[in-house]
Amino acid sequence: MARRRRGRPIDGILVLDKPLGVSSNRALQTAKRLYFAAKAGHTGSLDPLATGVLPLCFGEATKFSQYLLDADKAYTSTFVLGTVTASGDADGEVLETNAADHITETDVTVALENFRGEIEQIPSMFSALKKDGQPLYKLARQGIEVERKARRVVVKQLELRDFRAGTAPEVDIYLECSKGTYVRSIAEDLGKALGCGAYVSALRRTKAGPFTLEDSIGLPALEALKESEEVQQMDALLQPADAALEGMPLVKLSESSGFYIRQGQAVMVPNAPCDGMVRVALETGEFLGVGEILDDGRVAPRRLVVTQ
């Protein structure tokens, strides 16, 4: 007999503003406890050093977390020039320091040109990427380094927001990028290009897929609502499960077609897209899940929500 889940069967997406120094999993477990949710999952790790947008999926919304994991992200970050650390961020052991007071804003502007568009990155040993089931950062903390293959990522926008000259110049950037882009690798590679080294001192995710900081709430605010027993207000913060699929074409079905697709059968839909994945909903607006257009034009169910 399957064990019954403990907690409320709530569905939806909470856009959390993750605090500094907290792992994504700890943030998830805290939010899950506050909501007393039966099922929850996050949409890709955000470093403890990083703050900002971390969408958390509850209940049926967990079925669509992959689409947020694959979505584009945006960040603001501060790089410190003249120092190389083991992890590429402020928490790492300092490996070397170099003169950087000669670096100018123009030098940084010119160097950043090489990091726009499609680029190759070698993931940091302090990333959450796994090798034989072990996160690289765990191996790195044991002093183990393994070979990592270069990955192609796309930097869609990279702006220099501010430059503060000095013995340890600071660079503020804004970045829009594809999934799998490592900001610390950009900092390290920029430092190499400038010949002085660099590391990330601050990192804030401002966007993940369709969700922005304006959509988010912090853990202290959630805890205050829980203390006040404002459960309805907490639940009202949850975005619908299909909010994760904003960029996917929408196909609306009649009640009869909806019945068959819920039985796992493909159905014909007038004026549907020619191919690819689609959001599937009833004409009443009720979200059913994700489907795929088959070669014969029918819509086949691929990931459906279960109604309570």
C-alpha positions in Angstrom: 0.0 0.0 0.0 1.4 3.4 -1.0 2.2 5.7 2.0 -0.2 8.7 2.2 1.6 12.0 1.9 1.5 14.2 5.0 0.4 17.8 4.4 -2.1 19.9 2.4 -2.7 18.9 -1.3 -2.0 22.4 -2.7 -1.0 23.2 -6.3 0.8 26.2 -7.7 4.1 28.1 -8.0 5.5 30.3 -5.3 8.1 32.8 -6.5 10.5 33.0 -3.6 13.1 35.7 -3.1 15.8 33.4 -1.8 17.9 34.9 1.0 21.7 35.1 1.2 23.5 32.1 2.6 20.6 29.7 2.3 20.7 26.7 -0.1 17.9 26.2 -2.6 16.9 23.0 -0.8 16.8 24.6 2.6 14.6 27.4 1.2 12.3 24.8 -0.4 11.9 22.8 2.8 11.2 26.0 4.8 8.5 27.1 2.4 7.1 23.6 2.2 6.8 23.6 6.0 5.2 27.0 6.2 2.6 25.9 3.6 2.3 22.5 5.2 2.4 21.3 1.6 2.2 17.6 0.7 4.5 17.8 -2.3 7.1 20.4 -3.4 10.1 20.8 -5.6 12.4 23.6 -6.8 13.3 24.5 -10.3 17.1 24.3 -10.3 19.7 25.2 -7.6 20.6 28.8 -6.9 23.9 29.1 -5.0 23.8 29.9 -1.3 25.8 33.1 -2.3 23.0 34.1 -4.6 19.8 35.8 -3.8 16.6 36.4 -5.8 14.1 34.6 -7.9 13.6 30.9 -7.0 10.3 29.4 -8.3 9.1 26.7 -6.0 6.5 24.2 -7.3 3.8 22.7 -5.1 1.6 19.7 -5.9 0.6 19.2 -9.6 2.9 22.2 -10.6 5.9 20.0 -9.9 5.1 18.2 -13.1 6.1 21.3 -15.1 9.2 22.3 -13.1 11.5 21.2 -16.0 10.2 24.0 -18.2 11.4 26.5 -15.6 14.7 24.7 -15.3 15.2 25.1 -19.0 14.0 28.7 -19.1 16.3 31.8 -19.6 17.5 33.6 -16.5 18.6 37.1 -15.7 21.0 38.3 -13.0 22.7 41.4 -11.6 26.2 40.7 -10.2 29.3 42.5 -8.8 32.8 41.3 -9.8 35.9 42.2 -7.8 39.0 42.5 -10.0 42.6 41.7 -8.9 41.9 38.5 -6.9 41.5 34.9 -7.8 39.6 32.6 -5.4 39.3 28.8 -5.5 35.5 28.9 -6.0 35.3 32.0 -8.1 33.2 33.8 -5.4 33.7 35.6 -2.1 33.5 32.4 -0.1 36.5 30.7 -1.7 40.1 30.6 -0.6 42.2 33.4 -2.1 44.7 31.8 -4.5 46.4 34.9 -5.8 46.2 38.7 -5.8 47.3 40.9 -8.6 47.6 44.6 -9.3 44.4 45.9 -10.8 44.5 49.7 -10.1 45.5 50.3 -13.8 42.3 48.7 -15.1 39.9 51.2 -16.6 36.2 51.2 -17.4 37.1 51.1 -21.1 39.3 48.0 -20.5 36.3 46.3 -19.0 33.9 47.4 -21.7 36.1 46.1 -24.4 36.7 42.8 -22.6 33.0 42.2 -22.1 32.4 42.1 -25.8 33.9 38.6 -25.9 31.2 37.3 -23.5 28.1 38.1 -25.6 26.3 35.7 -27.9 27.1 32.0 -28.0 30.1 31.2 -25.9 31.8 28.2 -24.4 32.2 27.8 -20.6 34.0 25.2 -18.5 31.7 24.6 -15.4 33.3 25.5 -12.1 34.3 22.7 -9.7 32.1 24.6 -7.2 29.0 24.2 -9.4 26.0 21.9 -8.6 26.8 19.9 -11.8 27.0 16.2 -11.0 29.8 13.7 -11.7 28.8 10.1 -11.1 25.9 11.3 -8.9 28.0 13.6 -6.8 27.7 17.4 -7.1 31.0 18.9 -8.2 31.1 21.3 -5.2 31.1 18.4 -2.8 34.1 16.9 -4.6 35.8 20.3 -4.7 35.5 20.6 -0.9 37.3 17.3 -0.6 40.1 18.6 -2.7 39.1 16.5 -5.7 39.1 18.0 -9.2 37.7 16.2 -12.2 37.7 17.0 -15.9 34.8 19.0 -17.1 33.7 19.4 -20.7 33.1 22.9 -22.1 29.5 23.8 -22.6 27.9 26.1 -25.1 25.6 28.7 -23.6 24.0 31.9 -24.9 24.5 35.3 -23.3 21.6 37.3 -24.8 22.4 40.6 -23.0 25.4 41.7 -21.0 25.5 45.3 -19.7 28.2 47.1 -17.7 26.1 48.9 -15.1 28.8 50.5 -13.0 32.6 50.6 -12.6 34.4 51.6 -9.4 38.1 52.1 -9.9 40.7 51.5 -7.2 43.2 48.9 -5.9 40.4 46.3 -6.1 38.1 47.7 -8.8 34.4 46.6 -8.8 32.3 45.8 -11.8 28.5 45.8 -11.7 26.8 43.9 -14.6 23.4 42.9 -15.8 23.1 39.6 -17.6 20.4 37.7 -19.5 21.3 34.2 -20.5 20.3 30.7 -21.4 20.0 27.9 -18.8 23.3 26.4 -17.6 25.2 29.7 -17.7 27.6 30.2 -14.8 28.1 33.8 -13.8 31.2 32.9 -11.7 32.8 31.5 -14.9 32.1 34.8 -16.7 33.8 36.6 -13.8 36.8 34.3 -13.8 37.2 34.5 -17.6 36.8 38.3 -17.5 39.6 38.4 -14.9 41.8 36.2 -17.1 41.1 38.5 -20.1 42.1 41.5 -18.1 45.2 39.7 -16.8 44.4 40.3 -13.1 41.8 37.7 -12.0 38.3 38.3 -10.7 35.6 36.8 -8.5 31.9 37.2 -7.8 31.2 39.2 -4.6 27.4 39.5 -5.1 24.9 37.7 -7.3 21.1 38.3 -7.5 18.7 36.5 -9.9 16.2 39.0 -11.2 14.3 36.7 -13.5 13.6 33.0 -14.1 11.4 32.2 -17.2 8.3 34.5 -16.9 8.9 35.3 -13.2 10.6 38.4 -11.9 11.5 39.9 -8.5 8.2 41.9 -8.6 6.4 38.5 -8.4 8.5 37.3 -5.5 8.1 37.2 -1.7 10.8 36.7 1.0 10.9 34.0 3.7 10.4 36.6 6.5 7.2 37.9 4.9 6.0 34.3 4.5 6.8 33.5 8.1 4.9 36.6 9.3 1.8 35.5 7.3 2.1 32.0 8.9 2.4 33.5 12.4 -0.7 35.5 11.7 -2.5 32.4 10.4 -3.2 34.2 7.1 -3.4 30.9 5.2 -5.7 32.3 2.5 -3.4 35.2 1.9 -0.5 32.7 1.6 -2.4 30.6 -0.9 -3.2 33.7 -2.9 0.5 34.2 -3.5 0.7 30.9 -5.5 0.8 31.3 -9.3 -1.2 28.7 -11.4 0.8 25.7 -12.6 0.5 26.7 -16.3 2.3 30.1 -15.5 5.5 28.1 -16.0 4.4 27.5 -19.6 3.8 31.1 -20.7 5.8 30.9 -23.9 4.1 27.6 -25.1 1.2 27.8 -27.6 -2.3 27.3 -26.1 -4.7 24.7 -27.5 -8.3 24.8 -26.2 -10.5 21.6 -26.2 -14.2 20.9 -26.1 -15.5 19.0 -23.1 -15.6 15.8 -25.1 -12.1 16.1 -26.4 -10.9 16.9 -22.9 -12.5 13.7 -21.7 -10.6 11.6 -24.2 -7.3 13.3 -23.7 -7.7 12.7 -19.9 -8.0 9.0 -20.8 -4.6 9.2 -22.5 -5.9 9.4 -26.1 -4.8 11.8 -28.8 -7.5 14.1 -30.2 -8.0 16.3 -33.3 -8.1 20.0 -32.6 -9.0 22.6 -35.3 -6.4 25.3 -35.9 -3.8 23.7 -33.7 0.0 24.4 -34.3 1.7 22.1 -36.8 4.2 20.6 -34.4 5.8 20.9 -31.0 4.6 21.0 -27.4 1.4 22.9 -26.5 -0.5 23.9 -23.4 -3.8 22.1 -23.2 -6.9 23.6 -21.6 -10.7 23.3 -21.9 -12.7 26.0 -23.5 -13.8 27.0 -20.0 -10.2 27.8 -19.2 -9.4 24.8 -17.0 -5.8 23.8 -17.5 -5.3 20.1 -18.4 -1.5 19.9 -18.9 1.0 19.6 -21.8 0.5 17.9 -25.1 2.4 17.3 -28.3 1.3 17.7 -31.9 1.7 14.4 -33.7 2.6 14.0 -37.4 -1.1 13.5 -38.3 -2.0 16.8 -36.5 -3.6 15.2 -33.4 -2.7 16.5 -29.9 -1.4 13.7 -27.7 -1.2 14.1 -23.9 2.3 14.2 -22.4 1.9 15.6 -18.9 -1.5 16.1 -17.4 -2.7 17.5 -14.1 -4.8 15.5 -11.7 -7.8 17.3 -10.3 -8.6 16.9 -6.7 
